[in-house]
Amino acid sequence: MPTRKDSIVTALTPHEALIFAMVLVSASDNTMTDRELKTIGRIVTTLPAFVGFDQATLPGVAERCVKVLDKQDGLDTAFAMIDEALTPALCETAYAFACDVVASDGHATQEELRLLELMRHRLGVERLVAAAIERGARARYGRVA
């Protein structure tokens, strides 16, 4: 388990935890697409959950998440850090943002779907709530052709 002396594994702010959730799902298939990165940037710059967040720190927060993932038990550590930083309502918000990132490039890989399932369980998002969030993301990112 992480030690408090590990600067990478220090407590997250709620803003950072929301970003971690998005980066986790984007990195889950070892490919962070341009659409996924643009979606993360759009979410951070436009949605009310990020009011007061210094957008210039976004790259550093994303890099910190990747460094946590590179550690032994990194995924478990990242989930614990996210869960610790968020209220139950913000856990649903984190899940919704993660679903938007998955939907943004038009297809969900098995790795992304598995990570969403793990996230739902680790953050305590109820099954019906998760289904509604997933359906909303699918509808928002649907394509005409």
KOLLO-975912 format. One record per residue: x, y, z of N, C-alpha, C, O in turn. Coordinates in steps of 0.05 Angstrom, whole numbers, plus 5000, padded with zeros to 4 digits. Each point is the difference from the previous one (the first is absolute). Layout:
N
     nu     nv     nw    cau    cav    caw     cu     cv     cw     ou     ov     ow
      X      Y      Z      X      Y      Z      X      Y      Z      X      Y      Z
...
This chain:
145
     nu     nv     nw    cau    cav    caw     cu     cv     cw     ou     ov     ow
   5017   4976   5000   4983   5024   5000   5018   5025   5000   5023   4999   5009
   4966   5023   4980   5016   5024   4998   5006   5012   5028   4985   4997   5019
   5038   5016   4982   5007   5014   5025   4994   5030   4996   4999   5010   4978
   4997   5004   5044   4995   5028   4999   5024   5016   4989   4996   5023   4991
   5028   4965   5010   5023   5014   4990   5001   5000   4969   5016   5014   4988
   4968   4970   5000   4999   4998   4971   4984   5023   4989   4975   5001   5002
   5039   5019   4986   4986   5024   4991   4981   4995   4977   4981   5016   4996
   5022   4963   4989   4981   4994   4979   4974   4990   5011   4979   5005   4989
   5022   4982   5034   4976   4987   5012   4990   5017   5023   4990   4988   5020
   5011   5038   4979   4988   5016   5020   4970   5004   4994   4991   4994   4977
   4994   5016   5041   4972   5004   4997   4994   5018   4975   5014   5018   4994
   4964   4975   4993   4991   5016   4977   4978   5020   5009   4986   4995   5019
   5013   5027   4966   4977   5018   5003   4977   4987   4984   5005   4982   4984
   4971   5026   5021   4978   4990   4983   5004   5004   4970   4994   4983   4984
   5017   5041   5009   5005   5005   4971   5020   4979   4989   4996   4989   4979
   5025   5007   5036   5021   4981   4991   4988   4972   4998   5007   4985   4982
   4976   5007   5037   4988   4974   5000   4983   4996   4975   5000   4978   4988
   4985   5042   5004   4984   4999   4976   5018   4996   4975   4993   4985   4982
   5029   5029   5018   5019   4997   4978   5012   4973   5000   5003   4987   4978
   5005   5003   5045   5011   4973   5002   4980   4979   4988   5009   4983   4985
   4966   5020   5021   4980   4981   4989   5000   5000   4969   4998   4979   4988
   5004   5045   5001   5000   5002   4971   5026   4989   4988   4999   4986   4979
   5023   5020   5033   5026   4990   4990   5001   4970   5003   5010   4986   4982
   4980   5003   5040   5001   4971   5003   4986   4985   4977   5011   4981   4989
   4965   5029   5005   4985   4986   4979   5013   5005   4972   4999   4982   4983
   5012   5041   5013   5013   5005   4974   5025   4983   4997   5005   4991   4978
   5010   5006   5043   5025   4985   4999   4996   4970   5002   5019   4984   4996
   4957   5007   5010   4995   4971   5005   5007   4982   4977   5008   4977   5004
   4989   5033   4971   5007   4983   4977   5027   5007   4989   5007   4993   4977
   5009   5021   5039   5028   5008   4992   5001   5019   4977   5021   5004   4987
   4956   5009   5006   4999   5020   4979   4981   5022   5008   4977   4996   5004
   5035   5028   4999   4984   5024   5007   4996   5015   4973   5018   5013   4991
   4958   4984   4998   4995   5012   4974   4997   5030   5002   4995   5011   5021
   5008   5002   4956   4997   5030   4999   4971   5007   5009   4997   5020   5014
   4984   4965   4977   4972   5006   5008   4996   4997   5030   4987   5017   5012
   5025   4963   5000   4998   4996   5029   5013   5024   5014   4989   5011   5019
   5035   4997   4972   5014   5022   5013   4985   5026   4996   4998   5016   5019
   4990   4988   4958   4984   5024   4995   4975   5000   5018   4992   5021   5010
   4996   4956   4993   4977   4998   5017   5007   5007   5029   4985   5014   5014
   5037   4975   4996   5009   5007   5027   5004   5030   5002   4991   5012   5019
   5022   5000   4962   5005   5029   5000   4974   5016   4999   4997   5020   5015
   4984   4971   4969   4974   5014   4998   4985   4998   5026   4988   5019   5010
   5012   4957   5002   4986   4997   5026   5012   5018   5021   4985   5013   5015
   5041   4988   4987   5014   5016   5020   4995   5030   4995   4998   5015   5019
   5001   4993   4956   4997   5029   4995   4971   5010   4999   4995   5024   5002
   4985   4958   4996   4973   5009   4996   4980   4992   5022   4979   5014   5003
   5026   4965   5011   4979   4990   5018   5002   5012   5028   5022   5005   5010
   4955   4998   5004   5000   5013   5026   5017   4986   5021   5009   5012   5020
   4995   4962   4978   5016   4985   5020   5028   5011   5002   5013   4997   5021
   4996   5017   4958   5028   5010   5000   5002   5030   5005   5021   5012   4995
   4958   5001   5014   5001   5028   5007   5021   5003   5023   4999   4985   5020
   5020   5033   4976   5020   5005   5020   5025   4983   4995   5020   5004   5014
   4980   4978   4967   5023   4984   4995   5020   5015   4982   4991   5012   4980
   5034   4987   5026   5021   5013   4984   5005   4982   4976   5015   4980   5003
   4974   5026   4974   5002   4983   4976   5029   4996   4991   5006   4980   4986
   5012   5038   5021   5028   4997   4993   5013   4976   5013   5021   4990   4991
   4967   5000   5031   5011   4977   5014   4991   4973   4989   5009   4979   5009
   4972   5022   4971   4989   4975   4989   5022   4981   4990   5000   4976   5008
   5020   5032   4976   5020   4981   4992   5016   4987   5023   5006   4977   4999
   4999   5039   5021   5015   4989   5023   4983   4980   5016   5011   4980   5009
   4963   5025   4993   4983   4981   5014   4998   4974   4984   5001   4978   5011
   4996   5024   4963   4999   4976   4983   5026   4984   5002   5000   4976   5001
   5022   5038   4999   5026   4987   5002   5003   4986   5027   5011   4978   5001
   4979   5035   5020   5001   4987   5026   4984   4974   5001   5008   4981   5012
   4969   5019   4974   4983   4976   4999   5015   4978   4986   5000   4977   5010
   5013   5029   4968   5016   4980   4985   5022   4989   5018   5005   4976   5000
   5008   5041   5016   5021   4991   5017   4990   4982   5022   5013   4980   5007
   4963   5026   5003   4987   4982   5020   4995   4973   4987   5005   4979   5013
   4985   5021   4963   4993   4975   4986   5025   4983   4995   4999   4975   4999
   5024   5038   4998   5025   4986   4995   5011   4985   5025   5017   4983   4998
   4973   5024   5025   5009   4988   5025   4987   4972   5004   4979   4994   4987
   5033   4990   5030   4988   4974   5007   4973   5006   5013   4998   5017   5017
   4982   4968   4975   4972   5004   5010   4990   5028   4993   4984   5012   5015
   5025   4999   4963   4994   5028   4992   4970   5005   4996   4990   5020   5008
   4996   4961   4979   4972   5003   4995   4984   5001   5027   4983   5017   5003
   5023   4964   5015   4987   5000   5026   5006   5026   5015   4982   5011   5013
   5043   4998   4985   5007   5025   5014   4985   5024   4988   4990   5016   5015
   5008   4985   4959   4986   5022   4987   4971   5000   5008   4988   5021   5006
   4999   4955   4993   4972   4999   5009   4996   5009   5029   4981   5014   5006
   5037   4977   5011   4998   5008   5028   5003   5030   5003   4986   5013   5016
   5033   4999   4969   5004   5029   5001   4975   5015   4991   4992   5020   5012
   4996   4970   4966   4975   5013   4989   4978   4998   5020   4987   5019   5006
   5008   4957   5004   4978   4995   5019   5003   5017   5025   4980   5011   5010
   5044   4992   5000   5005   5016   5024   4994   5029   4995   4992   5014   5019
   5012   4996   4957   4997   5029   4994   4971   5008   4994   4994   5024   5000
   4989   4957   4993   4974   5007   4989   4977   4992   5019   5000   4980   5014
   4979   5037   4986   4975   4994   5012   4985   4979   4983   5008   4997   4977
   4972   4990   5033   4985   4981   4983   4989   5013   4975   5001   4988   4978
   4989   5036   5024   4989   5013   4976   5022   5006   4980   4996   4997   4976
   5028   5011   5033   5022   5004   4982   5012   4974   4989   5012   5001   4979
   4983   4977   5035   5008   4974   4988   4984   4995   4975   5010   4990   4980
   4964   5017   5021   4983   4997   4977   5010   5019   4977   4999   4992   4977
   5009   5032   5031   5010   5019   4980   5026   4989   4987   5003   5002   4976
   5015   4987   5041   5024   4988   4989   4993   4977   4980   5013   4998   4979
   4968   4986   5028   4992   4978   4982   4989   5011   4975   5005   4990   4978
   4978   5031   5023   4989   5012   4976   5022   5012   4982   4999   4996   4976
   5020   5018   5036   5022   5011   4984   5016   4977   4987   5007   5003   4977
   4998   4976   5038   5014   4977   4988   4985   4988   4977   5012   4993   4979
   4962   5005   5024   4983   4989   4978   5001   5018   4975   5001   4991   4978
   4999   5035   5027   5003   5019   4977   5026   4997   4986   5001   5001   4975
   5021   4994   5040   5026   4996   4987   5000   4975   4983   5010   5000   4978
   4978   4978   5033   4999   4975   4985   4983   5004   4975   5008   4990   4978
   4970   5023   5024   4982   5004   4977   5011   5019   4979   4991   5000   4977
   5027   5018   5031   5008   5022   4982   5013   4991   4974   4998   5014   4980
   5016   4963   5020   5013   4993   4975   4984   4979   4984   5010   4989   4980
   4965   5007   5027   4982   4985   4984   5000   4970   5005   4983   4985   4988
   5035   5004   5028   5000   4972   5006   5012   4995   5027   5018   5014   5009
   4972   4966   5004   5010   4993   5027   5015   4974   4998   4989   4980   4990
   5036   5020   5019   5016   4975   5000   4992   4983   5024   4988   5010   5019
   5019   4965   4980   4994   4982   5023   5015   5010   5025   4989   4998   5022
   5035   5013   4975   5015   5010   5023   4985   5024   5012   4998   5002   5025
   4991   5015   4958   4986   5023   5011   4975   4992   5014   4993   5010   5021
   4992   4971   4967   4976   4990   5013   5006   4987   5027   4985   5003   5019
   5036   4981   4981   5008   4987   5025   5007   5021   5022   4993   4997   5023
   5022   5023   4968   5007   5021   5020   4976   5015   5010   4998   5006   5024
   4983   4999   4958   4975   5013   5009   4985   4982   5021   4990   5010   5020
   5010   4964   4975   4988   4982   5019   5014   5001   5027   4987   5001   5021
   5039   4998   4978   5016   5002   5025   4994   5026   5014   4997   5001   5025
   5003   5021   4960   4995   5026   5011   4973   5002   5014   4997   5010   5022
   4983   4979   4964   4973   5000   5012   4999   4986   5027   4989   5010   5019
   5025   4967   4982   5000   4985   5026   5017   5015   5021   4991   5003   5023
   5032   5006   4969   5018   5013   5020   4989   5027   5010   5005   5007   5023
   4980   5007   4960   4989   5026   5009   4972   4997   5011   4988   5020   5008
   5001   4956   4992   4973   4996   5011   4977   5012   4984   4980   5009   5011
   5023   4992   4963   4979   5011   4983   4980   4977   4995   5008   4979   4990
   4967   5025   5017   4980   4980   4997   4996   4991   4971   5004   5016   4982
   4989   4959   5014   4997   4989   4973   4980   5016   4983   5007   5006   4977
   4970   5001   5033   4980   5014   4984   5010   5029   4994   4995   5010   4978
   5018   5002   5041   5011   5027   4995   5021   4998   4979   5001   5017   4982
   5016   4963   5020   5022   4997   4980   4988   4995   4972   5009   5011   4980
   4970   4973   5018   4987   4994   4974   4989   5026   4988   5002   5004   4976
   4986   5012   5040   4989   5026   4991   5022   5018   4990   4998   5013   4979
   5024   4989   5036   5023   5016   4992   5012   4990   4974   5006   5016   4982
   4997   4958   5016   5011   4988   4975   4982   5006   4976   5011   5006   4979
   4963   4991   5024   4982   5005   4978   5000   5029   4992   4999   5007   4976
   5003   5011   5043   5003   5029   4994   5025   5006   4984   4999   5016   4981
   5023   4972   5027   5025   5004   4985   4998   4990   4972   5008   5013   4981
   4980   4963   5016   4997   4988   4973   4982   5019   4983   5006   5004   4976
   4973   5007   5035   4983   5018   4985   5014   5026   4993   4997   5010   4977
   5018   5001   5041   5014   5025   4995   5021   4998   4978   5005   5018   4985
   5008   4959   5014   5022   4996   4981   4992   4983   4975   5018   4991   4986
   4956   5005   5010   4990   4986   4977   5008   5015   4974   5003   5025   5001
   4999   4960   4977   5008   5012   4975   4978   4995   4979   4987   4979   5001
   5009   5040   4981   4980   4998   4980   5007   4978   4979   4983   4984   4993
   5041   5016   4999   5007   4981   4978   5019   4979   5010   5008   4982   4985
